[in-house]
Amino acid sequence: MAITRKKNPKSNPDRSWRNLVSVKRRRPMSSVAWRRSLLSVGKVFLFLALLGGSGYGIWLGCEHFQNNPGPVDLTGPTLPVDSLKYATDGVLGRN
């Protein structure tokens, strides 16, 4: 059981050391704090740039495939197998 002080009815409950307003001043940021805050801002901008670049790439891909319908050929233009002509340099045997 804790011992508590009796409340005095004559004392003003509004005046106490707990109600004193202290003047708080902002301390200047150190170089490490500046670096951390700038790195965090840079990370946010980098994330937004990557997100925007990805969206732009997807949009360009959709535009390209809408304007150029047809099969997607990732290897480039090729000739049909029927049009290939084989040529030799003369060395075909074991001799």
C-alpha distance (Angstrom), angle and dihedral (degrees) to the residues before:
residue distance angle dihedral
M1 . . .
A2 3.76 . .
I3 3.76 123.9 .
T4 3.77 111.9 -122.7
R5 3.76 129.6 -170.6
K6 3.77 118.6 -112.8
K7 3.74 114.1 -112.1
N8 3.76 114.6 -113.8
P9 3.80 110.6 -138.4
K10 3.82 90.7 -153.1
S11 3.82 95.6 58.7
N12 3.77 119.7 91.1
P13 3.82 109.6 -117.9
D14 3.81 91.3 -158.0
R15 3.81 93.3 63.8
S16 3.74 114.6 70.6
W17 3.78 139.8 126.1
R18 3.80 87.8 -105.2
N19 3.79 90.9 63.9
L20 3.79 94.9 55.8
V21 3.78 111.0 117.9
S22 3.76 113.1 -133.3
V23 3.76 120.5 -152.7
K24 3.78 106.7 -121.4
R25 3.75 117.7 -160.4
R26 3.76 123.0 -165.5
R27 3.72 112.0 -114.5
P28 3.78 115.3 -131.8
M29 3.79 114.3 -101.6
S30 3.76 117.6 -107.4
S31 3.78 122.6 -128.9
V32 3.80 90.5 -104.1
A33 3.80 90.9 53.5
W34 3.83 90.8 48.9
R35 3.79 90.4 49.6
R36 3.80 92.3 49.9
S37 3.78 93.4 48.3
L38 3.81 92.5 47.2
L39 3.80 90.7 48.1
S40 3.78 91.2 51.8
V41 3.82 91.4 49.3
G42 3.80 89.6 47.2
K43 3.80 91.3 51.5
V44 3.79 90.7 52.7
F45 3.82 92.1 49.9
L46 3.82 91.0 46.4
F47 3.79 90.9 51.2
L48 3.80 91.1 49.2
A49 3.83 91.0 48.1
L50 3.81 91.4 50.5
L51 3.78 91.2 47.3
G52 3.81 92.0 48.8
G53 3.81 92.5 45.4
S54 3.79 91.2 51.0
G55 3.79 91.2 50.0
Y56 3.81 91.1 48.0
G57 3.82 91.1 49.5
I58 3.78 91.8 50.7
W59 3.80 90.4 48.4
L60 3.83 91.5 50.0
G61 3.80 90.6 49.0
C62 3.79 91.8 51.4
E63 3.82 91.2 48.3
H64 3.81 91.8 48.7
F65 3.79 94.7 50.2
Q66 3.80 92.2 45.4
N67 3.82 91.4 52.8
N68 3.83 94.6 42.3
P69 3.79 108.0 42.0
G70 3.75 118.7 -178.0
P71 3.77 138.4 73.3
V72 3.79 117.8 -25.8
D73 3.81 109.8 -120.2
L74 3.79 111.0 -170.1
T75 3.83 94.7 174.2
G76 3.78 95.5 60.9
P77 3.80 132.1 -118.7
T78 3.81 114.8 -25.6
L79 3.79 137.9 -178.7
P80 3.78 122.6 -118.1
V81 3.80 115.2 -100.1
D82 3.85 91.3 -116.6
S83 3.80 91.7 64.3
L84 3.83 95.9 53.8
K85 3.81 114.8 111.4
Y86 3.75 119.2 -160.0
A87 3.77 118.9 -143.6
T88 3.77 129.4 -175.5
D89 3.77 132.8 -152.5
G90 3.80 91.1 -141.9
V91 3.81 100.2 -98.6
L92 3.79 107.4 107.3
G93 3.78 105.8 124.4
R94 3.80 134.9 66.3
N95 3.80 93.0 -106.6
